[in-house]
């Protein structure tokens, strides 16, 4: 799994989520990239991103996050940047920041994150963002980059949905999701957020709670999966009814992304 990860100094959690075996063949490598935000990218980071030839960026952050932390792009970047206007997390905060409200312990943090994931597939602006994501993957050529603020919750849900639609084995779906916890420099990623979380909510939040907020756990993604299953029965039906990914679009995704 570590071979998927690109080590950047100011961009966290940057990695390739292609290459897995799907229902009809292997997902292409070098065309599906995911990460956190690029506001802190160094010149070397931007040069490394430039080498990937990214043609489409899908930004799952909300308006407030984009204003606070605008992403840097390398000189000559001429790709298309897609986002849905509004607040994808339901407020001006990223999901992990929103989950930090009123909690102190790791147990409370895990419970808050689990509740957040139960609602995430149905947040209006995020739904519009995910619709743009699947449309772009089905219709645009060239490598794409999917990101949110930390590249783990909204991005993690989107990637899991794509993997399942393409028939990636559940073990690989979860392994890719959990790779957030070890990709790149997770300690630096956690440290980058801990100050703002404590500044917003107070010093009573323990270090263990910060880790639970800034990491990912199987129970988080499982909560979103159950919420989709309870209402729609399957990822395919959710994707079709909510995101517009019908049989024609699924076939276009396979044509674009399966080697």
KOLKE-146352 format. One record per residue: residue number from 1; residue in three letters; x negated, y, z negated of N, C-alpha, C, CB in turn. Coordinates in steps of 0.05 Angstrom, whole numbers, plus 5000, padded with zeros to 4 digits. Glycine has a CB too. Layout:
residues N
(NUM; ala; (X; Y; Z); (X; Y; Z); (X; Y; Z); (X; Y; Z))
...
END
This chain:
residues 259
(1; unk; (4984; 4976; 5000); (5000; 5000; 5000); (4983; 5025; 5000); (5018; 5000; 4976))
(2; unk; (4959; 5024; 4988); (4943; 5048; 4986); (4933; 5057; 5013); (4919; 5042; 4969))
(3; unk; (4933; 5039; 5033); (4925; 5047; 5060); (4944; 5066; 5073); (4922; 5022; 5078))
(4; unk; (4968; 5068; 5062); (4989; 5086; 5073); (4984; 5115; 5064); (5016; 5077; 5064))
(5; unk; (4969; 5119; 5043); (4967; 5145; 5030); (4945; 5162; 5042); (4963; 5141; 5000))
(6; unk; (4952; 5187; 5047); (4932; 5207; 5055); (4925; 5224; 5030); (4943; 5225; 5078))
(7; unk; (4899; 5226; 5024); (4890; 5240; 5001); (4886; 5269; 5007); (4864; 5228; 4989))
(8; unk; (4904; 5286; 4998); (4902; 5315; 5001); (4899; 5328; 4974); (4926; 5327; 5017))
(9; unk; (4887; 5351; 4973); (4883; 5364; 4947); (4907; 5379; 4938); (4859; 5384; 4949))
(10; unk; (4921; 5393; 4956); (4943; 5410; 4948); (4970; 5401; 4958); (4938; 5438; 4958))
(11; unk; (4971; 5378; 4971); (4996; 5366; 4979); (4998; 5338; 4966); (4998; 5363; 5011))
(12; unk; (5018; 5334; 4950); (5020; 5310; 4935); (5038; 5289; 4949); (5031; 5315; 4907))
(13; unk; (5032; 5264; 4944); (5050; 5242; 4952); (5053; 5240; 4982); (5077; 5246; 4939))
(14; unk; (5032; 5245; 4997); (5033; 5245; 5026); (5026; 5217; 5036); (5012; 5265; 5038))
(15; unk; (5045; 5205; 5051); (5041; 5177; 5060); (5058; 5169; 5083); (5045; 5159; 5037))
(16; unk; (5050; 5148; 5096); (5064; 5136; 5119); (5084; 5116; 5109); (5043; 5122; 5139))
(17; unk; (5110; 5119; 5116); (5130; 5099; 5108); (5139; 5082; 5131); (5153; 5114; 5096))
(18; unk; (5123; 5081; 5152); (5128; 5061; 5173); (5112; 5036; 5168); (5120; 5073; 5201))
(19; unk; (5111; 5018; 5188); (5095; 4994; 5186); (5108; 4970; 5173); (5071; 5000; 5171))
(20; unk; (5132; 4973; 5161); (5145; 4951; 5148); (5160; 4934; 5169); (5165; 4961; 5127))
(21; unk; (5163; 4909; 5163); (5179; 4891; 5181); (5209; 4898; 5177); (5174; 4861; 5174))
(22; unk; (5222; 4903; 5200); (5250; 4908; 5200); (5266; 4885; 5212); (5257; 4933; 5215))
(23; unk; (5292; 4888; 5215); (5309; 4867; 5225); (5302; 4860; 5254); (5338; 4876; 5224))
(24; unk; (5294; 4879; 5270); (5289; 4875; 5298); (5260; 4879; 5306); (5306; 4893; 5315))
(25; unk; (5242; 4880; 5287); (5214; 4885; 5293); (5201; 4903; 5272); (5211; 4896; 5321))
(26; unk; (5176; 4909; 5276); (5161; 4925; 5257); (5165; 4955; 5262); (5132; 4918; 5258))
(27; unk; (5169; 4970; 5240); (5171; 4999; 5243); (5144; 5010; 5252); (5179; 5012; 5216))
(28; unk; (5145; 5029; 5270); (5121; 5041; 5281); (5105; 5055; 5258); (5127; 5061; 5303))
(29; unk; (5079; 5055; 5260); (5062; 5069; 5242); (5052; 5095; 5254); (5038; 5051; 5233))
(30; unk; (5046; 5114; 5237); (5036; 5140; 5246); (5057; 5159; 5256); (5016; 5135; 5267))
(31; unk; (5083; 5152; 5253); (5104; 5170; 5263); (5123; 5178; 5241); (5119; 5157; 5286))
(32; unk; (5122; 5164; 5218); (5140; 5169; 5196); (5124; 5177; 5171); (5159; 5145; 5189))
(33; unk; (5123; 5203; 5165); (5108; 5213; 5143); (5126; 5225; 5122); (5087; 5233; 5152))
(34; unk; (5118; 5223; 5097); (5133; 5235; 5075); (5114; 5248; 5055); (5151; 5214; 5061))
(35; unk; (5124; 5268; 5040); (5106; 5282; 5021); (5122; 5300; 5003); (5084; 5298; 5036))
(36; unk; (5108; 5313; 4985); (5119; 5335; 4970); (5115; 5361; 4986); (5105; 5338; 4942))
(37; unk; (5121; 5384; 4973); (5119; 5410; 4987); (5090; 5417; 4994); (5131; 5432; 4969))
(38; unk; (5087; 5435; 5012); (5060; 5443; 5023); (5052; 5471; 5014); (5060; 5440; 5053))
(39; unk; (5065; 5482; 4994); (5058; 5509; 4985); (5030; 5512; 4975); (5077; 5518; 4965))
(40; unk; (5019; 5491; 4964); (4992; 5492; 4953); (4971; 5480; 4971); (4991; 5479; 4927))
(41; unk; (4977; 5476; 4996); (4958; 5463; 5015); (4933; 5479; 5018); (4972; 5458; 5042))
(42; unk; (4910; 5466; 5018); (4884; 5478; 5023); (4879; 5479; 5053); (4861; 5463; 5008))
(43; unk; (4859; 5494; 5063); (4852; 5494; 5091); (4845; 5466; 5101); (4829; 5512; 5097))
(44; unk; (4831; 5450; 5085); (4825; 5423; 5092); (4850; 5406; 5094); (4805; 5410; 5073))
(45; unk; (4869; 5410; 5075); (4895; 5396; 5077); (4909; 5402; 5103); (4913; 5403; 5053))
(46; unk; (4910; 5427; 5110); (4925; 5435; 5134); (4911; 5423; 5159); (4926; 5465; 5136))
(47; unk; (4885; 5422; 5159); (4871; 5410; 5181); (4877; 5380; 5183); (4840; 5414; 5179))
(48; unk; (4879; 5367; 5160); (4886; 5339; 5160); (4914; 5334; 5170); (4883; 5327; 5133))
(49; unk; (4933; 5351; 5163); (4960; 5349; 5172); (4961; 5354; 5203); (4979; 5369; 5158))
(50; unk; (4946; 5373; 5212); (4945; 5380; 5240); (4937; 5356; 5257); (4926; 5403; 5246))
(51; unk; (4919; 5339; 5246); (4910; 5316; 5261); (4932; 5295; 5266); (4887; 5303; 5246))
(52; unk; (4953; 5297; 5250); (4975; 5277; 5253); (4994; 5284; 5275); (4990; 5275; 5227))
(53; unk; (4993; 5308; 5286); (5010; 5315; 5309); (5039; 5316; 5303); (5005; 5296; 5331))
(54; unk; (5046; 5325; 5279); (5075; 5325; 5271); (5091; 5344; 5288); (5077; 5332; 5241))
(55; unk; (5113; 5333; 5300); (5130; 5349; 5317); (5155; 5359; 5303); (5137; 5332; 5341))
(56; unk; (5163; 5345; 5282); (5188; 5352; 5268); (5184; 5351; 5238); (5211; 5333; 5277))
(57; unk; (5192; 5371; 5224); (5192; 5372; 5195); (5220; 5374; 5185); (5174; 5395; 5184))
(58; unk; (5228; 5355; 5168); (5254; 5357; 5155); (5250; 5364; 5126); (5270; 5329; 5158))
(59; unk; (5259; 5387; 5118); (5255; 5398; 5091); (5280; 5395; 5075); (5246; 5428; 5092))
(60; unk; (5280; 5377; 5055); (5303; 5371; 5039); (5307; 5390; 5015); (5302; 5343; 5030))
(61; unk; (5290; 5410; 5013); (5293; 5428; 4990); (5316; 5447; 4995); (5266; 5444; 4986))
(62; unk; (5324; 5461; 4974); (5344; 5481; 4976); (5333; 5508; 4981); (5361; 5481; 4950))
(63; unk; (5350; 5528; 4986); (5341; 5555; 4993); (5323; 5567; 4972); (5365; 5573; 4997))
(64; unk; (5331; 5563; 4946); (5315; 5575; 4924); (5287; 5563; 4924); (5329; 5570; 4897))
(65; unk; (5284; 5537; 4928); (5258; 5525; 4928); (5241; 5535; 4951); (5261; 5494; 4929))
(66; unk; (5253; 5538; 4974); (5238; 5548; 4997); (5228; 5576; 4993); (5254; 5546; 5023))
(67; unk; (5245; 5593; 4980); (5236; 5620; 4974); (5213; 5620; 4954); (5260; 5637; 4963))
(68; unk; (5216; 5604; 4933); (5196; 5604; 4912); (5169; 5592; 4921); (5207; 5589; 4888))
(69; unk; (5171; 5571; 4937); (5147; 5557; 4945); (5147; 5552; 4976); (5144; 5530; 4930))
(70; unk; (5143; 5573; 4991); (5143; 5569; 5021); (5120; 5551; 5029); (5141; 5596; 5035))
(71; unk; (5126; 5533; 5048); (5106; 5514; 5057); (5087; 5528; 5076); (5119; 5490; 5071))
(72; unk; (5061; 5521; 5074); (5041; 5530; 5092); (5040; 5511; 5116); (5014; 5532; 5079))
(73; unk; (5034; 5522; 5140); (5031; 5506; 5164); (5004; 5514; 5176); (5054; 5511; 5184))
(74; unk; (4992; 5495; 5190); (4967; 5499; 5202); (4969; 5517; 5227); (4953; 5473; 5210))
(75; unk; (4948; 5531; 5234); (4947; 5548; 5257); (4954; 5531; 5282); (4920; 5562; 5261))
(76; unk; (4972; 5542; 5298); (4980; 5527; 5322); (5003; 5508; 5318); (4957; 5512; 5332))
(77; unk; (5013; 5506; 5293); (5036; 5489; 5289); (5060; 5499; 5305); (5044; 5488; 5259))
(78; unk; (5071; 5482; 5322); (5094; 5490; 5338); (5117; 5470; 5336); (5086; 5492; 5367))
(79; unk; (5117; 5455; 5314); (5138; 5435; 5310); (5164; 5449; 5301); (5130; 5415; 5289))
(80; unk; (5186; 5433; 5301); (5212; 5442; 5293); (5216; 5436; 5264); (5234; 5429; 5310))
(81; unk; (5223; 5456; 5248); (5229; 5453; 5219); (5259; 5454; 5215); (5214; 5475; 5202))
(82; unk; (5270; 5432; 5204); (5299; 5430; 5200); (5306; 5430; 5171); (5309; 5404; 5213))
(83; unk; (5327; 5444; 5164); (5338; 5444; 5137); (5367; 5453; 5138); (5321; 5461; 5117))
(84; unk; (5382; 5445; 5118); (5409; 5455; 5115); (5410; 5477; 5095); (5429; 5432; 5107))
(85; unk; (5421; 5500; 5101); (5422; 5522; 5082); (5439; 5515; 5057); (5433; 5547; 5095))
(86; unk; (5430; 5525; 5034); (5444; 5520; 5009); (5425; 5506; 4990); (5469; 5502; 5014))
(87; unk; (5436; 5496; 4968); (5420; 5483; 4947); (5425; 5453; 4948); (5427; 5495; 4919))
(88; unk; (5406; 5438; 4957); (5410; 5409; 4961); (5412; 5394; 4934); (5387; 5398; 4977))
(89; unk; (5401; 5405; 4913); (5402; 5392; 4887); (5426; 5401; 4870); (5377; 5397; 4871))
(90; unk; (5444; 5417; 4882); (5467; 5426; 4867); (5463; 5451; 4851); (5477; 5404; 4849))
(91; unk; (5437; 5460; 4849); (5430; 5484; 4835); (5404; 5494; 4848); (5427; 5480; 4804))
(92; unk; (5392; 5515; 4836); (5367; 5525; 4847); (5343; 5508; 4839); (5363; 5553; 4837))
(93; unk; (5348; 5486; 4824); (5326; 5470; 4814); (5323; 5444; 4830); (5331; 5463; 4785))
(94; unk; (5299; 5434; 4830); (5294; 5407; 4841); (5307; 5386; 4822); (5264; 5401; 4844))
(95; unk; (5313; 5362; 4832); (5327; 5343; 4815); (5312; 5337; 4789); (5330; 5317; 4830))
(96; unk; (5286; 5333; 4790); (5272; 5327; 4765); (5273; 5350; 4745); (5243; 5319; 4771))
(97; unk; (5273; 5375; 4756); (5276; 5398; 4739); (5304; 5400; 4727); (5269; 5424; 4754))
(98; unk; (5323; 5395; 4743); (5351; 5395; 4734); (5355; 5374; 4712); (5370; 5390; 4757))
(99; unk; (5343; 5351; 4715); (5347; 5329; 4696); (5333; 5336; 4669); (5335; 5304; 4706))
(100; unk; (5315; 5355; 4668); (5301; 5362; 4644); (5317; 5378; 4624); (5276; 5376; 4650))
(101; unk; (5340; 5388; 4633); (5357; 5405; 4616); (5367; 5390; 4592); (5380; 5417; 4632))
(102; unk; (5360; 5399; 4568); (5372; 5388; 4544); (5360; 5362; 4534); (5400; 5384; 4547))
(103; unk; (5337; 5353; 4546); (5326; 5328; 4538); (5299; 5332; 4523); (5322; 5309; 4562))
(104; unk; (5291; 5312; 4508); (5266; 5314; 4494); (5249; 5288; 4497); (5270; 5319; 4464))
(105; unk; (5262; 5265; 4498); (5248; 5240; 4497); (5248; 5227; 4525); (5260; 5221; 4477))
(106; unk; (5231; 5206; 4528); (5230; 5191; 4553); (5256; 5177; 4558); (5207; 5172; 4553))
(107; unk; (5269; 5166; 4537); (5294; 5152; 4540); (5316; 5171; 4551); (5303; 5140; 4514))
(108; unk; (5316; 5195; 4540); (5336; 5215; 4549); (5329; 5223; 4578); (5335; 5240; 4531))
(109; unk; (5304; 5225; 4585); (5296; 5233; 4612); (5305; 5212; 4632); (5266; 5237; 4614))
(110; unk; (5301; 5186; 4625); (5309; 5164; 4643); (5340; 5164; 4647); (5300; 5137; 4632))
(111; unk; (5354; 5169; 4626); (5383; 5170; 4628); (5392; 5193; 4645); (5396; 5172; 4600))
(112; unk; (5379; 5216; 4642); (5386; 5239; 4659); (5380; 5234; 4688); (5372; 5264; 4649))
(113; unk; (5357; 5223; 4694); (5350; 5217; 4721); (5369; 5196; 4734); (5321; 5207; 4723))
(114; unk; (5377; 5177; 4718); (5396; 5157; 4728); (5423; 5170; 4735); (5400; 5134; 4707))
(115; unk; (5432; 5187; 4718); (5458; 5201; 4724); (5455; 5218; 4749); (5466; 5219; 4700))
(116; unk; (5432; 5231; 4752); (5427; 5248; 4775); (5429; 5231; 4801); (5400; 5262; 4773))
(117; unk; (5416; 5208; 4801); (5416; 5191; 4825); (5444; 5181; 4832); (5397; 5168; 4821))
(118; unk; (5460; 5177; 4812); (5488; 5168; 4817); (5503; 5188; 4834); (5503; 5163; 4791))
(119; unk; (5497; 5214; 4831); (5511; 5235; 4845); (5497; 5244; 4870); (5516; 5258; 4827))
(120; unk; (5471; 5238; 4873); (5455; 5249; 4894); (5466; 5242; 4922); (5427; 5240; 4892))
(121; unk; (5476; 5218; 4928); (5485; 5213; 4955); (5509; 5229; 4964); (5491; 5184; 4957))
(122; unk; (5521; 5243; 4945); (5546; 5257; 4952); (5544; 5287; 4949); (5568; 5247; 4934))
(123; unk; (5521; 5298; 4945); (5518; 5327; 4943); (5519; 5339; 4971); (5491; 5335; 4929))
(124; unk; (5537; 5359; 4974); (5544; 5368; 5001); (5521; 5378; 5018); (5564; 5391; 4998))
(125; unk; (5504; 5395; 5006); (5482; 5406; 5022); (5461; 5384; 5028); (5468; 5429; 5007))
(126; unk; (5456; 5366; 5009); (5438; 5344; 5014); (5449; 5326; 5036); (5432; 5328; 4988))
(127; unk; (5475; 5321; 5036); (5488; 5305; 5057); (5482; 5318; 5084); (5518; 5302; 5052))
(128; unk; (5486; 5344; 5086); (5480; 5358; 5111); (5451; 5355; 5119); (5488; 5387; 5110))
(129; unk; (5433; 5356; 5099); (5405; 5353; 5105); (5398; 5325; 5114); (5388; 5360; 5080))
(130; unk; (5410; 5305; 5102); (5406; 5278; 5110); (5417; 5273; 5138); (5418; 5258; 5090))
(131; unk; (5439; 5286; 5145); (5450; 5283; 5172); (5430; 5294; 5192); (5477; 5298; 5174))
(132; unk; (5418; 5317; 5186); (5397; 5328; 5204); (5373; 5309; 5207); (5388; 5355; 5194))
(133; unk; (5366; 5296; 5184); (5344; 5278; 5184); (5348; 5254; 5203); (5339; 5267; 5156))
(134; unk; (5371; 5241; 5201); (5377; 5218; 5218); (5381; 5227; 5247); (5401; 5203; 5208))
(135; unk; (5392; 5250; 5252); (5395; 5260; 5279); (5367; 5264; 5292); (5411; 5286; 5280))
(136; unk; (5349; 5277; 5276); (5322; 5282; 5287); (5307; 5256; 5293); (5307; 5299; 5266))
(137; unk; (5309; 5237; 5275); (5294; 5212; 5280); (5305; 5197; 5304); (5296; 5194; 5255))
(138; unk; (5331; 5200; 5309); (5343; 5186; 5332); (5339; 5200; 5359); (5372; 5182; 5327))
(139; unk; (5333; 5226; 5358); (5334; 5241; 5383); (5307; 5255; 5390); (5355; 5262; 5382))
(140; unk; (5289; 5257; 5371); (5265; 5272; 5377); (5241; 5254; 5378); (5260; 5294; 5355))
(141; unk; (5223; 5260; 5397); (5199; 5244; 5400); (5177; 5256; 5382); (5189; 5244; 5429))
(142; unk; (5156; 5239; 5378); (5133; 5248; 5362); (5136; 5243; 5333); (5129; 5277; 5367))
(143; unk; (5114; 5245; 5318); (5114; 5240; 5289); (5131; 5261; 5275); (5085; 5241; 5278))
(144; unk; (5143; 5252; 5253); (5159; 5270; 5236); (5149; 5270; 5208); (5189; 5262; 5237))
(145; unk; (5155; 5291; 5193); (5148; 5293; 5165); (5174; 5299; 5149); (5127; 5315; 5159))
(146; unk; (5179; 5283; 5129); (5202; 5288; 5111); (5191; 5295; 5084); (5220; 5262; 5109))
(147; unk; (5202; 5317; 5072); (5192; 5325; 5046); (5213; 5340; 5030); (5167; 5341; 5048))
(148; unk; (5210; 5340; 5004); (5226; 5357; 4986); (5205; 5372; 4969); (5247; 5341; 4969))
(149; unk; (5211; 5376; 4943); (5192; 5390; 4926); (5170; 5371; 4917); (5206; 5402; 4902))
(150; unk; (5177; 5349; 4904); (5158; 5329; 4894); (5155; 5305; 4913); (5165; 5320; 4867))
(151; unk; (5173; 5303; 4932); (5171; 5281; 4951); (5179; 5254; 4940); (5144; 5280; 4962))
(152; unk; (5197; 5254; 4920); (5202; 5229; 4907); (5232; 5222; 4903); (5190; 5229; 4880))
(153; unk; (5249; 5241; 4899); (5277; 5236; 4893); (5295; 5239; 4918); (5288; 5255; 4871))
(154; unk; (5298; 5263; 4928); (5313; 5267; 4953); (5299; 5252; 4976); (5316; 5297; 4959))
(155; unk; (5273; 5255; 4977); (5258; 5241; 4998); (5259; 5211; 4994); (5228; 5251; 4998))
(156; unk; (5257; 5202; 4969); (5258; 5174; 4964); (5285; 5161; 4972); (5254; 5169; 4935))
(157; unk; (5307; 5176; 4967); (5333; 5166; 4975); (5335; 5164; 5005); (5355; 5184; 4964))
(158; unk; (5326; 5185; 5019); (5328; 5186; 5048); (5312; 5163; 5061); (5318; 5213; 5059))
(159; unk; (5288; 5159; 5051); (5271; 5137; 5062); (5284; 5110; 5057); (5243; 5138; 5050))
(160; unk; (5295; 5106; 5033); (5308; 5080; 5027); (5332; 5075; 5045); (5317; 5079; 4997))
(161; unk; (5347; 5096; 5051); (5370; 5093; 5069); (5360; 5085; 5097); (5385; 5120; 5071))
(162; unk; (5340; 5098; 5107); (5329; 5091; 5133); (5319; 5062; 5134); (5307; 5110; 5142))
(163; unk; (5303; 5055; 5114); (5292; 5028; 5113); (5315; 5007; 5113); (5275; 5025; 5088))
(164; unk; (5335; 5012; 5098); (5357; 4993; 5097); (5372; 4991; 5123); (5376; 4999; 5074))
(165; unk; (5376; 5014; 5136); (5390; 5014; 5162); (5374; 4998; 5183); (5395; 5042; 5171))
(166; unk; (5348; 4998; 5180); (5331; 4984; 5199); (5324; 4956; 5190); (5305; 5000; 5203))
(167; unk; (5336; 4947; 5168); (5333; 4919; 5159); (5307; 4913; 5145); (5336; 4902; 5182))
(168; unk; (5294; 4933; 5133); (5270; 4928; 5117); (5278; 4912; 5093); (5256; 4955; 5110))
(169; unk; (5262; 4892; 5085); (5268; 4875; 5062); (5270; 4892; 5037); (5246; 4853; 5059))
(170; unk; (5288; 4885; 5019); (5292; 4901; 4995); (5267; 4903; 4978); (5314; 4888; 4978))
(171; unk; (5250; 4883; 4978); (5225; 4884; 4963); (5207; 4907; 4974); (5210; 4858; 4964))
(172; unk; (5207; 4910; 5000); (5191; 4931; 5012); (5204; 4958; 5009); (5187; 4926; 5042))
(173; unk; (5230; 4959; 5009); (5245; 4985; 5004); (5237; 4995; 4976); (5275; 4981; 5005))
(174; unk; (5237; 4978; 4956); (5231; 4986; 4929); (5201; 4992; 4926); (5240; 4965; 4909))
(175; unk; (5184; 4976; 4938); (5156; 4980; 4936); (5148; 5007; 4948); (5140; 4958; 4951))
(176; unk; (5160; 5015; 4970); (5154; 5041; 4982); (5164; 5063; 4963); (5166; 5044; 5009))
(177; unk; (5187; 5060; 4952); (5198; 5079; 4933); (5180; 5083; 4909); (5226; 5071; 4924))
(178; unk; (5171; 5061; 4897); (5154; 5062; 4873); (5126; 5070; 4878); (5154; 5035; 4860))
(179; unk; (5117; 5071; 4903); (5090; 5079; 4910); (5084; 5108; 4901); (5085; 5077; 4940))
(180; unk; (5105; 5124; 4897); (5102; 5151; 4886); (5086; 5151; 4861); (5130; 5163; 4881))
(181; unk; (5089; 5130; 4844); (5076; 5130; 4818); (5046; 5127; 4819); (5087; 5108; 4801))
(182; unk; (5035; 5118; 4842); (5006; 5114; 4845); (4994; 5129; 4868); (5000; 5085; 4847))
(183; unk; (5010; 5140; 4886); (5000; 5152; 4911); (4984; 5177; 4904); (5023; 5159; 4930))
(184; unk; (4960; 5179; 4917); (4944; 5203; 4914); (4934; 5207; 4885); (4960; 5228; 4922))
(185; unk; (4940; 5230; 4874); (4932; 5237; 4847); (4957; 5242; 4830); (4912; 5261; 4846))
(186; unk; (4970; 5221; 4820); (4995; 5226; 4806); (4992; 5243; 4781); (5007; 5199; 4798))
(187; unk; (4969; 5242; 4768); (4965; 5259; 4744); (4965; 5288; 4751); (4938; 5252; 4730))
(188; unk; (4953; 5295; 4774); (4953; 5323; 4783); (4981; 5332; 4790); (4934; 5327; 4807))
(189; unk; (4997; 5313; 4803); (5024; 5320; 4810); (5041; 5324; 4785); (5036; 5297; 4827))
(190; unk; (5038; 5308; 4765); (5053; 5311; 4740); (5045; 5337; 4726); (5049; 5287; 4721))
(191; unk; (5019; 5342; 4725); (5009; 5366; 4711); (5020; 5391; 4725); (4979; 5366; 4711))
(192; unk; (5022; 5390; 4751); (5031; 5414; 4766); (5060; 5422; 4759); (5029; 5409; 4796))
(193; unk; (5076; 5402; 4750); (5104; 5408; 4743); (5109; 5411; 4714); (5121; 5386; 4754))
(194; unk; (5091; 5400; 4697); (5097; 5399; 4668); (5099; 5427; 4656); (5076; 5383; 4654))
(195; unk; (5082; 5445; 4665); (5083; 5472; 4654); (5110; 5486; 4659); (5061; 5489; 4665))
(196; unk; (5119; 5484; 4684); (5144; 5498; 4690); (5168; 5485; 4676); (5149; 5498; 4721))
(197; unk; (5167; 5458; 4673); (5189; 5445; 4659); (5190; 5453; 4630); (5186; 5414; 4661))
(198; unk; (5167; 5454; 4617); (5167; 5463; 4588); (5173; 5492; 4586); (5139; 5457; 4576))
(199; unk; (5164; 5508; 4605); (5171; 5537; 4603); (5201; 5541; 4606); (5156; 5552; 4626))
(200; unk; (5213; 5525; 4622); (5242; 5528; 4626); (5259; 5518; 4602); (5251; 5514; 4651))
(201; unk; (5250; 5495; 4591); (5267; 5481; 4572); (5256; 5479; 4544); (5272; 5454; 4582))
(202; unk; (5230; 5486; 4540); (5219; 5486; 4513); (5199; 5465; 4509); (5241; 5483; 4493))
(203; unk; (5183; 5469; 4488); (5160; 5451; 4482); (5168; 5424; 4470); (5141; 5465; 4464))
(204; unk; (5194; 5421; 4464); (5203; 5396; 4451); (5202; 5372; 4470); (5231; 5399; 4440))
(205; unk; (5200; 5377; 4496); (5199; 5355; 4515); (5172; 5341; 4512); (5203; 5365; 4544))
(206; unk; (5173; 5315; 4507); (5148; 5300; 4503); (5134; 5295; 4529); (5154; 5274; 4488))
(207; unk; (5108; 5288; 4526); (5092; 5280; 4550); (5105; 5257; 4564); (5063; 5274; 4542))
(208; unk; (5115; 5238; 4548); (5127; 5214; 4560); (5153; 5221; 4575); (5134; 5194; 4538))
(209; unk; (5167; 5241; 4566); (5191; 5250; 4580); (5184; 5263; 4607); (5208; 5269; 4563))
(210; unk; (5162; 5278; 4606); (5153; 5291; 4631); (5146; 5270; 4652); (5129; 5309; 4626))
(211; unk; (5132; 5249; 4643); (5125; 5227; 4661); (5150; 5214; 4673); (5107; 5206; 4647))
(212; unk; (5170; 5209; 4656); (5195; 5197; 4665); (5209; 5215; 4685); (5213; 5191; 4642))
(213; unk; (5208; 5241; 4682); (5220; 5260; 4701); (5205; 5261; 4727); (5222; 5287; 4688))
(214; unk; (5178; 5260; 4725); (5162; 5264; 4749); (5154; 5239; 4763); (5136; 5279; 4741))
(215; unk; (5161; 5216; 4751); (5156; 5191; 4764); (5182; 5180; 4777); (5144; 5170; 4745))
(216; unk; (5180; 5155; 4786); (5204; 5142; 4796); (5205; 5114; 4783); (5204; 5139; 4827))
(217; unk; (5229; 5105; 4779); (5234; 5078; 4767); (5255; 5064; 4783); (5241; 5080; 4737))
(218; unk; (5254; 5038; 4784); (5273; 5022; 4799); (5302; 5028; 4791); (5268; 4992; 4796))
(219; unk; (5307; 5034; 4766); (5334; 5039; 4757); (5345; 5065; 4769); (5335; 5041; 4726))
(220; unk; (5328; 5083; 4777); (5338; 5108; 4789); (5349; 5102; 4817); (5314; 5129; 4792))
(221; unk; (5333; 5089; 4834); (5343; 5083; 4861); (5366; 5063; 4859); (5321; 5071; 4878))
(222; unk; (5365; 5044; 4840); (5388; 5025; 4837); (5414; 5040; 4831); (5381; 5005; 4815))
(223; unk; (5412; 5062; 4816); (5436; 5077; 4809); (5449; 5089; 4834); (5430; 5099; 4789))
(224; unk; (5432; 5100; 4852); (5443; 5111; 4877); (5455; 5088; 4894); (5421; 5126; 4893))
(225; unk; (5441; 5066; 4895); (5450; 5043; 4911); (5477; 5033; 4901); (5430; 5020; 4910))
(226; unk; (5480; 5031; 4875); (5506; 5022; 4864); (5528; 5043; 4870); (5504; 5019; 4834))
(227; unk; (5522; 5068; 4868); (5542; 5089; 4874); (5551; 5088; 4902); (5530; 5117; 4868))
(228; unk; (5533; 5082; 4921); (5541; 5079; 4949); (5557; 5053; 4953); (5516; 5078; 4967))
(229; unk; (5548; 5031; 4940); (5562; 5006; 4943); (5590; 5007; 4932); (5547; 4984; 4930))
(230; unk; (5594; 5020; 4909); (5620; 5021; 4896); (5640; 5036; 4913); (5618; 5033; 4869))
(231; unk; (5631; 5056; 4927); (5650; 5072; 4943); (5653; 5063; 4972); (5641; 5101; 4943))
(232; unk; (5631; 5053; 4983); (5631; 5046; 5012); (5626; 5017; 5018); (5612; 5063; 5026))
(233; unk; (5615; 5002; 4998); (5610; 4974; 5003); (5583; 4967; 5015); (5631; 4963; 5021))
(234; unk; (5572; 4986; 5030); (5546; 4981; 5043); (5533; 5007; 5051); (5549; 4962; 5067))
(235; unk; (5506; 5005; 5054); (5492; 5029; 5065); (5501; 5036; 5092); (5461; 5023; 5065))
(236; unk; (5507; 5016; 5109); (5515; 5021; 5137); (5541; 5037; 5137); (5518; 4995; 5152))
(237; unk; (5560; 5029; 5121); (5586; 5044; 5120); (5583; 5072; 5109); (5607; 5028; 5104))
(238; unk; (5567; 5075; 5088); (5561; 5102; 5078); (5549; 5119; 5099); (5543; 5100; 5053))
(239; unk; (5528; 5108; 5113); (5514; 5124; 5133); (5533; 5132; 5156); (5490; 5108; 5144))
(240; unk; (5551; 5114; 5163); (5569; 5120; 5185); (5590; 5140; 5177); (5583; 5095; 5195))
(241; unk; (5602; 5136; 5154); (5625; 5153; 5146); (5616; 5180; 5135); (5641; 5139; 5124))
(242; unk; (5592; 5181; 5122); (5583; 5206; 5109); (5563; 5221; 5126); (5572; 5200; 5081))
(243; unk; (5544; 5206; 5138); (5522; 5218; 5152); (5524; 5217; 5183); (5496; 5205; 5144))
(244; unk; (5545; 5205; 5193); (5549; 5204; 5222); (5530; 5184; 5236); (5545; 5230; 5233))
(245; unk; (5518; 5166; 5221); (5500; 5146; 5234); (5517; 5122; 5242); (5477; 5138; 5214))
(246; unk; (5529; 5124; 5266); (5546; 5102; 5276); (5528; 5081; 5290); (5568; 5112; 5294))
(247; unk; (5541; 5062; 5303); (5526; 5041; 5317); (5508; 5052; 5339); (5545; 5020; 5329))
(248; unk; (5518; 5072; 5353); (5501; 5084; 5374); (5477; 5098; 5363); (5518; 5105; 5390))
(249; unk; (5480; 5112; 5340); (5457; 5125; 5328); (5438; 5105; 5316); (5466; 5145; 5307))
(250; unk; (5448; 5083; 5304); (5431; 5062; 5294); (5414; 5050; 5316); (5447; 5041; 5280))
(251; unk; (5426; 5046; 5339); (5411; 5035; 5362); (5389; 5055; 5371); (5430; 5028; 5385))
(252; unk; (5396; 5081; 5371); (5376; 5101; 5378); (5353; 5101; 5358); (5389; 5128; 5380))
(253; unk; (5359; 5098; 5332); (5338; 5096; 5312); (5320; 5072; 5318); (5350; 5094; 5284))
(254; unk; (5332; 5050; 5324); (5315; 5026; 5330); (5298; 5031; 5354); (5333; 5002; 5334))
(255; unk; (5309; 5043; 5375); (5294; 5048; 5399); (5270; 5067; 5394); (5312; 5060; 5421))
(256; unk; (5274; 5086; 5376); (5253; 5106; 5371); (5232; 5095; 5351); (5265; 5131; 5360))
(257; unk; (5240; 5078; 5333); (5223; 5073; 5309); (5213; 5044; 5307); (5238; 5080; 5285))
(258; unk; (5224; 5026; 5323); (5215; 4998; 5322); (5195; 4993; 5344); (5239; 4979; 5324))
(259; unk; (5171; 4983; 5336); (5150; 4979; 5356); (5157; 4955; 5374); (5123; 4973; 5341))
END
